[in-house]
């Protein structure tokens, strides 16, 4: 209260600034140890609450110039404590790019590889899964998900066979549109699953009505996609000053505030924003550190983000 720094009062804002500067200059090991984790209900294994998506961002060509920013993104991701990287065969070259860069950085064993099967028929499913092993350059994948429930009954049998042999560790299903929630709910109720991946954000809240509570009830971990509503939330907050109260939970950007809004729902195990820019990766990862908003502040965030 009576302390001063360079002749200025040591205010809360100053203290937060010093904390942020200290964190930025800390070692990767220290930064990694500070990220929040949540358990996978089916096993108890803890994973960091902020992961990395690859849709569009990792779909690039083979040249060093195209891949250099992504290599930095992946390097910083691991340094800051990230593990979960999510991809899909439908994401173009993303699986191969992620696998190649992880091998170059010698971080393959540090990552939690999540990908998907997105085809019909058993033989096609097996072939696609084997392709993912080759692209990721690994003999074991952490999570295989049925992308958008395509031929889910056939593919779920295949995934369970792979899990039985130890080649994959967890199985799940995904979707990203509310129109599919009725079918998604039926699958969650009828099948034992380790993971669900679903869209959820300040701008797309439908999942919190039935899907997220059901996942919690069934002991299913949740990966959250589209946390920025495919970028539309940034359009809504463009030009808006970050509310002063954001500093109460250590947020320095709208991205952090929007990600922490998602993570404040205890059913959300890990949020997976995608980026190809190292500075955005660092910004996103900060959402996994420190306090999360309570219900009152979540309402404030919603109002601030959505009201023009």
Secondary structure, DSSP 4 states (H G I P E B T S, - for coil): ---EETTEE--HHHHHHHHHHHHHTS-HHHHHHHS-EEE-TTT--EEESB-EE-TTTT---SSHHHHHHHHHHHHHHHHTT--EEE--TTSTTHHHHHHHHHHHHT-GGG-EEEEEE--SSHHHHHHHHHHHHHHHT-S-EEEEEEGGGTTHHHHHHHHHHHHHTTSEEEEEEE---GGGHHHHHHHHHHS--SEEEEE-BTTB-GGGTTHHHHHHHHT-EEEEE-TTTTTHHHHHHTTPPPPGGGGGGT--SHHHHHHHHHHTSTT--EE--B-S-HHHHHHHHGGGSS----HHHHHHHHHHHH--
